[in-house]
Amino acid sequence: MDDAAREIVGYRRYWQSVTAAIALNCVLDVLLLGGFVAVGTISIYVPIAYAAVSLSGSAFFYFYAARVAPERLRHSHLTLPMVIVACATELLFVGLAPGLAFYFLMVIFVIFSFGATSLSIRQSSLALLAVAVAAAVLLYGSRRSSWIPQASVADHVLVWLCFVATLGRCTLLGLFARSLRMRLQDRRRELSESVETRDKSLVLVNAELQHQAIHDALTGLPNRTQFADRVAIAVREQRPFAVAVLDLDRFKVINDSLGQVAGDALLKLVAQRLGSTTRSQDAIARAGGDEFLLLLHDVGAREEISKLAMRWKEVLSAPYRIHGTELHVSPSIGIARYPLDAADGHELLARAEEAMYHAKQSGRNMFCFFDSEVTSFSRERLVIESELRQAVAASQFHLHYQPRVDIATGEVRSVEALLRWQHPTRGWVMPGEFIAIAEDTGLILPIGDWVIREACRQARLWQLQGLPSLRVAVNVSPMQFRQPNFVDDVRQALETNSLDAAYLEIELTEATLMTNAEKSVAMLEQLSRLGIVVAMDDFGTGYSSMSYLQRFPIDELKIDISFIRNLSSNPADVSIVGATISLAHGLRLKVVAEGVETAEQLALLKRMGCDKYQGFLYSPALAPAALELLLASAGAQSMDADQPSAEHTSSKLAGLPRPIR
């Protein structure tokens, strides 16, 4: 049975129930009238006639409701004739039994009160008019009866008006009840709709929360939780598959330099490219940060997986254009296979991550399959990270200083501070073993702040001890340079140790300066105003723009050791170093060569006009006490901060007040 049929059946049952209720009321009236018969008020024929008329009307309407057209049952078309017939019956018996007129009139009032709850205002008005006319005729025809005042025409009119007024009040009461019922129905419907809307909203909210719980908000990809579930399902299926962990190289530099908005835009593009190159049966997820996860179904051969990894490398290494800037990133990928490398999903993911770290350690922009070497490397990295955090708290770091020698005079006027970690069990640990981990974990920030403060403290201590006054050069990481309070921290380190800015030098790599070059110019201008010497480190290994190189307020260029190492045997290196020295001098910059180890290298540098050098040829990096002995024996030249120094060669800030050094 459809909804329309059920609705028709419901209406039929309603009206049949109504007529049955009317019939029961007629039976009650007959019983009451029988009581009046028993006391001799009326004849026995009155209740018999009343029952016959009333029950006949009820029966008629009962069977009519069973056969009438359905559309007529949907509205209140039966109510009006039922009210009129019932009222006519009562008025008829008012005339037949005037001694009980009060009873029949009372029933009329009840009929109107209940009938109006289903009638419209128009229908109620028509019924009221019809009954009022019938009552007027009845009153006029029964003027000789004793049951009502009838002394004059005025009495008849007043009785009729009282009847009509009372009937009207009953009608208004019924209409009010009808209005109240409809309002209650509307309110109930509104509440039902509100509850339904709320339930739908809750369903949508729950669905959204469930979606957010297993998806990445930025890229829309599944997150690590959902990915782990899919890996668990793949394990239960007992079919070969592989898991790959993909991490973006240099993403932290881009995010720190260009901001989170640019970093997020880059991650979205990476997710899109991965989606376009991954097979339909495979799954992609974002684990967080710049790390993505891939589930490769039905693969086991290294050759097949290698082809997929090569495709990812090719697609992700293509240039990205974000906010008008062309960016380059590359992926480091670690791969673990089921069931060869692990029989559990969590262990498989862990081993893929270990392989990814091995790829990064091996040079980045490559993919590696899991093997035992990866395991040892990853665990070693975690151990170093943990011990590095303890080293920061336990003050296990020290600075060693490597002299810089003026090539023309042989004098030492500056040193470079180099970080060393005195591990309680490993001994001295070189920066190459922990700096990358410190940058990945953010520990480079407290370490870098300590280096600047310690370098300033040591430089001032040498001055107070009457030793040669040396400028101390400090290497600054990209993350540290991009901190909003970097210049303030440097200023505070100088003020705390009462060190003139002329004795501090900041070294920044070429890549650091060229990432967001405009911001770099502004930062360098602030450092130059303080009077600090600024050097560009590792020159030649990045992608400097000549126009920016001219704008940067820097004082020195440091030629990277990779160009010095084979200087004696590689003519190309000689050409590059010679061109770099000429370029720097053309921009009025000093040139420092690092990593000089042989007299032949030094002779070539001197012939090309290089200004300074540092390296094992003169001395390795030394602890402060050992450096003091070396300088004392060599008779190091002291800088005088009160006189102009040739160390400052930059003219980029012409017109800006700078301390004379």
C-alpha positions as CSV (number, residue, x, y, z in Angstrom):
1,M,0.0,0.0,0.0
2,D,1.4,3.4,-1.0
3,D,1.4,6.6,1.0
4,A,-1.7,8.0,-0.8
5,A,-3.8,4.8,-0.1
6,R,-2.7,4.8,3.6
7,E,-3.8,8.5,3.8
8,I,-7.3,7.7,2.4
9,V,-7.7,4.8,4.8
10,G,-6.7,7.1,7.7
11,Y,-9.4,9.7,6.7
12,R,-12.1,7.1,6.4
13,R,-11.3,5.7,9.8
14,Y,-11.3,9.1,11.3
15,W,-14.8,10.1,10.0
16,Q,-16.2,6.7,10.9
17,S,-14.8,7.1,14.4
18,V,-16.4,10.5,14.6
19,T,-19.9,9.2,13.6
20,A,-19.5,6.3,16.0
21,A,-18.8,8.8,18.8
22,I,-21.9,10.8,17.8
23,A,-24.0,7.6,17.9
24,L,-22.7,6.8,21.4
25,N,-23.6,10.3,22.5
26,C,-27.1,9.8,21.1
27,V,-27.4,6.6,23.2
28,L,-26.4,8.6,26.3
29,D,-29.0,11.2,25.4
30,V,-31.7,8.6,25.1
31,L,-30.8,7.1,28.5
32,L,-31.0,10.5,30.1
33,L,-34.4,11.2,28.3
34,G,-35.5,7.8,29.6
35,G,-34.9,9.1,33.1
36,F,-37.3,12.0,32.4
37,V,-39.8,9.4,31.1
38,A,-39.5,7.5,34.4
39,V,-40.4,10.6,36.5
40,G,-43.3,11.5,34.2
41,T,-41.9,14.7,32.6
42,I,-42.2,13.5,29.0
43,S,-43.8,10.7,27.0
44,I,-42.0,7.5,26.2
45,Y,-42.3,8.3,22.5
46,V,-39.8,11.3,22.8
47,P,-36.7,9.2,23.5
48,I,-37.8,6.6,21.0
49,A,-38.2,9.2,18.3
50,Y,-35.0,11.0,19.4
51,A,-33.0,7.7,19.1
52,A,-34.5,6.9,15.8
53,V,-33.7,10.3,14.2
54,S,-30.2,10.7,15.8
55,L,-29.0,7.1,15.1
56,S,-30.4,7.3,11.5
57,G,-28.3,10.4,10.9
58,S,-25.2,8.8,12.4
59,A,-25.7,5.7,10.3
60,F,-26.1,7.7,7.2
61,F,-22.9,9.6,7.7
62,Y,-21.0,6.5,8.8
63,F,-21.8,4.7,5.5
64,Y,-21.4,7.9,3.5
65,A,-17.8,8.2,4.8
66,A,-17.1,4.6,3.7
67,R,-18.2,5.4,0.1
68,V,-17.6,9.1,-0.5
69,A,-14.9,10.2,-3.0
70,P,-11.4,10.3,-1.2
71,E,-10.7,13.9,-2.1
72,R,-13.8,15.0,-0.1
73,L,-12.6,13.2,3.0
74,R,-9.3,15.0,2.9
75,H,-11.1,18.3,3.9
76,S,-13.9,19.1,6.3
77,H,-16.8,18.8,4.0
78,L,-18.7,16.4,6.2
79,T,-18.5,18.5,9.3
80,L,-20.9,21.3,8.2
81,P,-23.8,18.9,7.2
82,M,-23.3,16.9,10.4
83,V,-23.5,20.0,12.5
84,I,-26.7,21.2,10.7
85,V,-28.4,17.9,10.9
86,A,-27.6,17.5,14.6
87,C,-28.8,21.0,15.4
88,A,-32.0,20.5,13.4
89,T,-32.6,17.3,15.3
90,E,-32.2,19.2,18.6
91,L,-34.4,22.1,17.5
92,L,-37.1,19.6,16.3
93,F,-37.3,18.1,19.8
94,V,-37.3,21.5,21.4
95,G,-40.7,21.9,19.7
96,L,-41.8,18.3,20.4
97,A,-40.8,18.4,24.0
98,P,-40.8,22.0,25.2
99,G,-40.5,20.9,28.8
100,L,-36.9,19.7,28.1
101,A,-36.0,22.6,25.8
102,F,-33.1,23.5,28.1
103,Y,-31.6,20.1,27.5
104,F,-31.8,20.1,23.7
105,L,-30.5,23.7,23.6
106,M,-27.6,22.7,25.8
107,V,-26.8,19.9,23.3
108,I,-26.9,22.4,20.5
109,F,-24.3,24.5,22.3
110,V,-22.1,21.4,22.7
111,I,-22.6,20.5,19.0
112,F,-21.4,24.0,18.0
113,S,-18.5,24.0,20.4
114,F,-17.1,20.7,19.0
115,G,-18.2,21.3,15.4
116,A,-16.4,24.6,15.2
117,T,-13.1,22.9,15.9
118,S,-13.3,21.4,12.4
119,L,-15.1,24.2,10.6
120,S,-13.7,27.3,8.9
121,I,-14.9,30.7,9.9
122,R,-17.1,30.8,6.8
123,Q,-18.7,27.4,7.5
124,S,-19.2,28.3,11.2
125,S,-21.0,31.6,10.1
126,L,-23.3,29.7,7.7
127,A,-24.2,27.1,10.3
128,L,-24.8,29.8,12.9
129,L,-27.1,31.7,10.5
130,A,-29.0,28.6,9.6
131,V,-29.6,27.5,13.2
132,A,-30.4,31.1,14.2
133,V,-33.2,31.3,11.5
134,A,-34.5,27.9,12.5
135,A,-34.5,28.9,16.2
136,A,-36.4,32.2,15.3
137,V,-39.1,30.2,13.4
138,L,-39.3,27.8,16.3
139,L,-39.6,30.5,18.9
140,Y,-42.3,32.2,16.8
141,G,-44.2,29.0,16.4
142,S,-44.1,28.2,20.1
143,R,-45.2,31.5,21.5
144,R,-48.0,29.9,23.5
145,S,-45.5,27.5,25.2
146,S,-44.7,27.9,28.8
147,W,-41.0,27.0,28.7
148,I,-39.8,30.5,27.6
149,P,-40.8,34.1,28.4
150,Q,-43.4,35.2,25.8
151,A,-45.4,38.0,27.2
152,S,-44.5,40.3,24.3
153,V,-42.7,40.5,21.0
154,A,-39.8,42.0,22.8
155,D,-39.6,38.9,25.0
156,H,-39.4,36.7,21.9
157,V,-36.7,38.9,20.4
158,L,-34.6,39.0,23.6
159,V,-34.9,35.2,24.0
160,W,-33.8,34.7,20.4
161,L,-30.9,37.2,20.8
162,C,-29.8,35.4,24.0
163,F,-29.9,32.1,22.2
164,V,-28.0,33.4,19.2
165,A,-25.4,35.2,21.5
166,T,-24.8,32.1,23.5
167,L,-24.6,30.0,20.3
168,G,-22.1,32.6,19.0
169,R,-20.0,32.4,22.1
170,C,-19.9,28.6,21.7
171,T,-18.9,29.0,18.1
172,L,-16.1,31.4,19.0
173,L,-15.0,28.9,21.7
174,G,-14.9,26.2,19.1
175,L,-13.1,28.4,16.6
176,F,-10.6,29.3,19.3
177,A,-10.1,25.7,20.1
178,R,-9.6,25.0,16.4
179,S,-7.1,27.8,16.1
180,L,-5.2,26.6,19.1
181,R,-5.2,23.0,17.8
182,M,-3.9,24.2,14.4
183,R,-1.2,26.3,16.1
184,L,-0.2,23.4,18.2
185,Q,-0.1,21.2,15.1
186,D,2.0,23.8,13.4
187,R,4.3,24.1,16.4
188,R,4.6,20.3,16.5
189,R,5.4,20.2,12.8
190,E,8.0,22.9,13.3
191,L,9.5,21.1,16.2
192,S,9.5,17.9,14.1
193,E,11.1,19.7,11.2
194,S,13.6,21.3,13.6
195,V,14.5,17.9,15.2
196,E,14.8,16.4,11.7
197,T,17.0,19.3,10.6
198,R,19.1,19.0,13.7
199,D,19.4,15.3,13.2
200,K,20.5,15.8,9.6
201,S,23.0,18.5,10.8
202,L,24.3,16.1,13.4
203,V,24.7,13.4,10.7
204,L,26.5,15.9,8.5
205,V,28.7,17.1,11.4
206,N,29.5,13.5,12.4
207,A,30.3,12.7,8.8
208,E,32.6,15.7,8.6
209,L,34.3,14.9,11.9
210,Q,34.8,11.3,10.8
211,H,36.2,12.7,7.5
212,Q,38.6,15.1,9.3
213,A,39.7,12.3,11.6
214,I,41.1,10.3,8.7
215,H,41.9,13.0,6.2
216,D,44.5,15.7,6.0
217,A,42.8,19.2,6.2
218,L,45.3,20.9,3.8
219,T,45.5,18.5,0.9
220,G,42.4,16.4,1.4
221,L,44.4,13.2,1.2
222,P,43.9,10.4,3.7
223,N,46.0,10.9,6.9
224,R,48.4,8.5,8.6
225,T,45.6,6.9,10.6
226,Q,43.6,5.9,7.5
227,F,46.8,4.9,5.7
228,A,47.7,2.5,8.5
229,D,44.3,1.0,8.3
230,R,44.7,0.3,4.6
231,V,48.1,-1.2,5.2
232,A,46.6,-3.5,7.8
233,I,43.9,-4.6,5.3
234,A,46.6,-5.3,2.7
235,V,48.5,-7.4,5.2
236,R,45.4,-9.4,5.9
237,E,44.9,-10.1,2.2
238,Q,48.3,-11.8,2.2
239,R,49.3,-10.5,-1.2
240,P,52.6,-8.8,-2.0
241,F,52.7,-5.0,-1.8
242,A,55.1,-2.2,-1.0
243,V,55.0,1.0,1.2
244,A,56.9,4.1,0.3
245,V,57.6,7.1,2.5
246,L,58.4,10.3,0.5
247,D,59.9,13.4,2.1
248,L,60.6,16.7,0.3
249,D,64.2,18.0,0.3
250,R,64.8,21.6,1.3
251,F,61.1,22.2,2.1
252,K,62.0,23.6,5.5
253,V,64.2,26.3,3.9
254,I,61.3,27.3,1.6
255,N,58.8,27.3,4.4
256,D,61.0,29.3,6.7
257,S,62.0,31.8,3.9
258,L,58.7,32.4,2.0
259,G,56.3,31.7,4.9
260,Q,53.7,29.1,5.7
261,V,51.3,30.2,3.0
262,A,53.8,29.5,0.3
263,G,54.7,26.2,2.0
264,D,51.1,25.1,2.1
265,A,50.6,26.0,-1.6
266,L,53.7,23.9,-2.5
267,L,52.3,20.9,-0.5
268,K,49.0,21.1,-2.3
269,L,50.8,21.1,-5.7
270,V,52.9,18.1,-4.6
271,A,49.8,16.2,-3.6
272,Q,48.2,16.9,-7.0
273,R,51.2,15.7,-8.9
274,L,51.4,12.6,-6.8
275,G,47.7,11.9,-7.5
276,S,48.2,12.3,-11.2
277,T,51.1,9.9,-11.3
278,T,50.0,7.2,-9.0
279,R,48.1,4.1,-10.2
280,S,44.4,3.9,-9.6
281,Q,44.7,0.8,-7.3
282,D,47.3,2.5,-5.1
283,A,46.8,4.8,-2.2
284,I,48.3,8.2,-1.2
285,A,48.3,9.9,2.2
286,R,50.0,12.8,3.9
287,A,51.7,11.8,7.2
288,G,52.3,15.5,8.2
289,G,54.7,18.2,7.4
290,D,56.4,17.5,4.1
291,E,56.1,13.7,4.3
292,F,53.8,11.6,2.1
293,L,52.9,7.9,2.2
294,L,52.2,5.6,-0.7
295,L,50.7,2.1,-0.7
296,L,51.6,0.1,-3.9
297,H,49.3,-2.9,-4.3
298,D,50.3,-6.1,-6.1
299,V,54.0,-5.3,-6.5
300,G,57.0,-7.2,-5.3
301,A,59.8,-6.9,-7.9
302,R,62.4,-4.1,-7.3
303,E,62.4,-3.2,-11.0
304,E,58.7,-2.5,-11.1
305,I,58.8,-0.4,-7.9
306,S,61.9,1.4,-9.1
307,K,60.1,2.5,-12.3
308,L,57.3,4.0,-10.2
309,A,59.8,5.8,-7.9
310,M,61.7,7.2,-10.9
311,R,58.4,8.6,-12.2
312,W,57.7,10.3,-8.9
313,K,61.1,11.8,-8.8
314,E,60.8,13.1,-12.3
315,V,57.3,14.7,-11.7
316,L,58.1,16.2,-8.3
317,S,61.4,17.7,-9.3
318,A,59.9,19.8,-12.1
319,P,59.7,23.6,-11.2
320,Y,56.8,25.0,-9.1
321,R,55.6,28.5,-9.6
322,I,54.1,29.9,-6.4
323,H,53.3,33.6,-5.9
324,G,55.4,34.5,-8.9
325,T,58.5,32.7,-7.6
326,E,59.9,29.6,-9.3
327,L,60.7,26.9,-6.7
328,H,62.5,23.6,-6.9
329,V,62.2,20.7,-4.5
330,S,63.2,17.0,-4.8
331,P,61.9,13.9,-3.1
332,S,63.8,11.5,-0.9
333,I,62.0,8.1,-0.9
334,G,62.2,5.1,1.3
335,I,60.6,1.8,0.3
336,A,59.8,-1.4,2.2
337,R,58.1,-4.5,0.8
338,Y,55.7,-7.0,2.3
339,P,56.4,-9.7,3.3
340,L,60.1,-9.5,2.5
341,D,60.9,-6.6,4.9
342,A,58.2,-7.0,7.6
343,A,55.1,-9.0,8.4
344,D,53.4,-6.2,10.3
345,G,52.0,-3.0,8.9
346,H,53.5,-0.7,11.6
347,E,56.9,-2.3,11.3
348,L,56.7,-2.0,7.5
349,L,56.0,1.8,7.8
350,A,58.8,2.2,10.2
351,R,61.3,0.5,7.9
352,A,60.2,2.5,4.9
353,E,60.9,5.7,7.0
354,E,64.3,4.3,7.9
355,A,65.0,3.8,4.2
356,M,63.8,7.4,3.5
357,Y,66.3,8.8,6.1
358,H,69.0,6.7,4.5
359,A,68.1,8.3,1.1
360,K,68.5,11.8,2.7
361,Q,71.8,10.9,4.3
362,S,73.1,9.5,1.0
363,G,72.6,12.7,-0.9
364,R,68.8,13.3,-1.2
365,N,66.8,13.3,-4.4
366,M,66.9,9.5,-4.6
367,F,65.1,6.4,-3.5
368,C,66.3,3.6,-1.3
369,F,65.0,0.1,-0.5
370,F,65.1,-1.1,3.1
371,D,68.1,-3.1,4.2
372,S,70.0,-3.7,7.4
373,E,72.3,-0.6,6.9
374,V,69.2,1.6,6.8
375,T,68.1,0.2,10.2
376,S,71.4,1.0,11.9
377,F,71.5,4.5,10.4
378,S,67.9,5.4,11.4
379,R,68.4,4.2,15.0
380,E,71.7,6.0,15.2
381,R,69.9,9.2,14.0
382,L,67.3,8.8,16.7
383,V,70.0,8.3,19.3
384,I,71.8,11.4,18.2
385,E,68.7,13.5,18.2
386,S,67.9,12.4,21.8
387,E,71.5,13.1,22.9
388,L,71.5,16.4,21.1
389,R,68.6,17.6,23.2
390,Q,70.5,16.6,26.3
391,A,73.6,18.3,25.1
392,V,71.8,21.7,24.8
393,A,70.6,21.4,28.4
394,A,74.0,20.1,29.7
395,S,76.1,22.7,28.0
396,Q,78.2,20.1,26.1
397,F,79.0,22.5,23.2
398,H,82.2,24.4,22.8
399,L,83.7,26.8,20.2
400,H,87.0,26.2,18.6
401,Y,88.6,29.0,16.5
402,Q,90.4,28.8,13.2
403,P,92.7,31.7,12.3
404,R,92.4,33.7,9.1
405,V,95.6,35.0,7.7
406,D,96.1,38.1,5.7
407,I,97.9,36.8,2.5
408,A,99.8,40.0,1.9
409,T,101.2,40.5,5.4
410,G,100.8,37.1,7.1
411,E,99.0,38.7,10.0
412,V,96.0,37.1,11.8
413,R,93.3,39.7,12.4
414,S,90.3,37.5,12.6
415,V,89.2,33.9,13.5
416,E,86.2,31.8,12.6
417,A,84.2,30.2,15.5
418,L,83.5,26.5,14.7
419,L,81.1,24.5,16.8
420,R,82.2,21.3,18.5
421,W,80.2,18.8,20.7
422,Q,82.1,17.2,23.5
423,H,80.1,14.0,23.9
424,P,80.5,12.3,27.3
425,T,81.2,8.9,25.6
426,R,82.0,9.6,22.0
427,G,84.5,12.4,22.6
428,W,84.6,15.3,20.2
429,V,81.8,15.2,17.6
430,M,82.2,17.3,14.4
431,P,79.3,19.5,13.1
432,G,78.8,17.3,10.0
433,E,77.4,14.6,12.3
434,F,74.7,16.6,14.0
435,I,74.0,20.0,12.4
436,A,71.5,18.5,9.9
437,I,69.6,16.8,12.7
438,A,69.7,20.0,14.7
439,E,68.2,21.9,11.7
440,D,65.5,19.2,11.2
441,T,64.4,19.3,14.8
442,G,64.7,23.1,15.4
443,L,67.4,22.7,18.0
444,I,69.6,24.8,15.7
445,L,67.9,27.9,17.2
446,P,69.0,27.6,20.8
447,I,72.4,26.3,19.6
448,G,72.8,29.2,17.2
449,D,71.9,31.7,19.9
450,W,74.4,30.2,22.2
451,V,77.2,30.3,19.6
452,I,76.7,34.1,19.0
453,R,76.7,34.8,22.7
454,E,79.7,32.7,23.4
455,A,81.7,34.1,20.5
456,C,81.0,37.7,21.8
457,R,82.0,36.6,25.3
458,Q,85.3,35.1,24.2
459,A,86.2,38.1,22.0
460,R,85.6,40.5,24.8
461,L,87.5,38.2,27.3
462,W,90.6,38.3,25.0
463,Q,90.4,42.0,25.0
464,L,90.2,42.2,28.8
465,Q,93.2,39.8,29.1
466,G,95.3,42.2,26.9
467,L,95.5,39.6,24.1
468,P,95.3,40.6,20.4
469,S,91.8,41.9,19.6
470,L,90.4,39.7,17.0
471,R,87.2,39.8,15.0
472,V,85.2,36.6,15.5
473,A,83.2,35.2,12.6
474,V,80.1,33.2,13.3
475,N,78.1,30.9,11.0
476,V,74.3,31.5,11.1
477,S,71.8,28.9,9.8
478,P,69.0,29.9,7.5
479,M,66.4,29.2,10.1
480,Q,68.1,31.4,12.7
481,F,68.6,34.2,10.1
482,R,64.8,34.2,9.3
483,Q,63.8,34.6,13.0
484,P,62.0,38.0,13.5
485,N,64.1,38.8,16.5
486,F,67.5,37.8,15.0
487,V,68.9,41.3,14.8
488,D,67.7,42.1,18.3
489,D,69.4,39.0,19.7
490,V,72.7,39.9,18.0
491,R,72.5,43.4,19.4
492,Q,71.7,42.1,22.9
493,A,74.7,39.7,22.7
494,L,77.0,42.6,21.9
495,E,75.6,44.8,24.6
496,T,75.7,42.1,27.3
497,N,79.4,41.4,26.7
498,S,80.3,45.1,26.0
499,L,81.7,44.1,22.7
500,D,82.1,46.6,19.9
501,A,80.2,45.4,16.7
502,A,83.4,45.8,14.7
503,Y,84.7,42.6,16.4
504,L,81.7,40.4,15.2
505,E,81.3,39.0,11.8
506,I,78.2,37.1,10.5
507,E,78.6,34.4,7.9
508,L,75.6,33.5,5.7
509,T,75.5,31.0,2.9
510,E,74.7,32.0,-0.6
511,A,71.5,29.9,-0.6
512,T,70.3,31.6,2.6
513,L,70.7,35.1,1.2
514,M,69.1,34.3,-2.2
515,T,66.0,32.7,-0.6
516,N,63.7,35.7,-0.4
517,A,66.4,38.1,-1.5
518,E,64.4,41.3,-0.8
519,K,64.0,40.3,2.9
520,S,67.6,39.4,3.1
521,V,68.6,42.9,1.9
522,A,66.5,44.5,4.7
523,M,68.0,42.2,7.3
524,L,71.6,42.9,6.1
525,E,70.9,46.6,6.2
526,Q,70.0,46.3,9.9
527,L,73.2,44.4,10.7
528,S,75.3,46.9,8.7
529,R,73.8,49.8,10.7
530,L,75.0,48.0,13.9
531,G,78.5,48.0,12.4
532,I,78.8,44.2,12.0
533,V,80.8,42.7,9.1
534,V,78.8,40.4,6.9
535,A,80.3,37.6,4.8
536,M,78.7,35.5,2.1
537,D,79.9,31.9,2.8
538,D,80.3,29.0,0.3
539,F,80.2,31.4,-2.7
540,G,79.9,29.6,-6.0
541,T,77.8,26.7,-4.8
542,G,74.4,28.4,-5.0
543,Y,72.6,30.5,-7.5
544,S,73.4,34.1,-6.8
545,S,72.0,36.8,-9.0
546,M,74.5,39.4,-10.0
547,S,72.0,42.2,-9.5
548,Y,71.3,41.1,-5.9
549,L,75.0,40.5,-5.2
550,Q,75.5,44.2,-6.0
551,R,72.6,45.2,-3.7
552,F,73.6,43.0,-0.7
553,P,75.3,45.1,2.0
554,I,78.1,42.5,2.5
555,D,81.8,42.9,3.1
556,E,83.4,39.6,2.2
557,L,83.0,36.6,-0.1
558,K,84.3,33.2,1.0
559,I,85.3,30.9,-1.8
560,D,84.0,27.4,-1.0
561,I,86.5,24.7,-0.2
562,S,85.3,22.6,-3.2
563,F,87.0,25.1,-5.6
564,I,90.2,25.3,-3.5
565,R,90.8,21.5,-3.0
566,N,92.0,20.8,-6.6
567,L,93.2,24.3,-7.3
568,S,96.8,23.1,-8.0
569,S,95.7,20.5,-10.5
570,N,92.5,21.7,-12.1
571,P,92.7,24.6,-14.5
572,A,88.9,25.1,-14.4
573,D,89.1,25.7,-10.7
574,V,91.9,28.3,-11.2
575,S,89.7,30.1,-13.7
576,I,86.6,30.1,-11.4
577,V,88.6,31.3,-8.4
578,G,90.3,34.0,-10.5
579,A,87.0,35.2,-11.9
580,T,85.5,35.2,-8.4
581,I,88.3,37.3,-7.0
582,S,88.1,39.8,-9.8
583,L,84.3,40.0,-9.4
584,A,84.6,40.6,-5.7
585,H,87.2,43.3,-6.0
586,G,85.1,45.0,-8.7
587,L,82.4,45.2,-6.1
588,R,84.9,46.3,-3.5
589,L,84.6,43.1,-1.5
590,K,87.3,41.3,0.4
591,V,87.9,37.6,-0.6
592,V,88.6,34.7,1.9
593,A,89.7,31.3,0.6
594,E,88.8,28.4,3.0
595,G,90.4,25.0,3.1
596,V,93.9,26.0,2.1
597,E,96.2,23.0,2.8
598,T,99.3,23.4,0.6
599,A,101.8,26.1,-0.1
600,E,101.2,25.7,-3.8
601,Q,97.5,26.6,-3.3
602,L,98.5,29.6,-1.2
603,A,100.9,30.8,-3.9
604,L,98.2,30.6,-6.6
605,L,95.8,32.5,-4.4
606,K,98.4,35.2,-3.7
607,R,99.2,35.5,-7.4
608,M,95.4,36.0,-8.1
609,G,95.1,38.7,-5.5
610,C,93.1,36.8,-2.8
611,D,93.0,38.8,0.4
612,K,92.8,36.1,3.2
613,Y,92.9,32.4,3.7
614,Q,92.2,29.8,6.4
615,G,93.0,26.2,6.5
616,F,95.3,23.5,7.9
617,L,98.3,25.1,6.1
618,Y,98.3,27.6,8.9
619,S,96.3,25.9,11.7
620,P,93.2,23.8,12.3
621,A,90.5,25.1,14.6
622,L,91.8,25.3,18.2
623,A,90.4,25.7,21.6
624,P,90.8,29.2,23.0
625,A,93.8,28.4,25.2
626,A,95.7,26.7,22.3
627,L,94.8,29.6,20.0
628,E,96.2,32.1,22.5
629,L,99.5,30.3,22.6
630,L,99.6,30.1,18.8
631,L,98.9,33.9,18.4
632,A,101.4,34.8,21.1
633,S,104.2,32.8,19.3
634,A,103.2,34.3,15.9
635,G,102.8,37.8,17.1
636,A,99.2,38.3,15.8
637,Q,98.2,41.8,14.7
638,S,95.5,43.4,16.8
639,M,92.6,45.3,15.3
640,D,91.9,48.8,16.5
641,A,88.1,49.5,16.5
642,D,88.7,53.2,16.8
643,Q,90.4,53.6,13.4
644,P,89.1,52.9,9.9
645,S,89.6,49.3,8.9
646,A,90.1,47.8,5.5
647,E,87.8,45.0,6.6
648,H,84.8,47.1,5.7
649,T,84.7,47.5,2.0
650,S,80.9,47.5,1.2
651,S,79.4,50.7,-0.2
652,K,75.9,49.4,-0.6
653,L,74.7,51.6,2.3
654,A,76.2,54.8,1.2
655,G,74.5,57.6,3.1
656,L,73.6,55.4,6.1
657,P,75.4,56.1,9.4
658,R,77.7,53.2,10.2
659,P,80.3,53.0,13.0
660,I,83.9,53.6,11.8
661,R,86.0,50.5,12.4
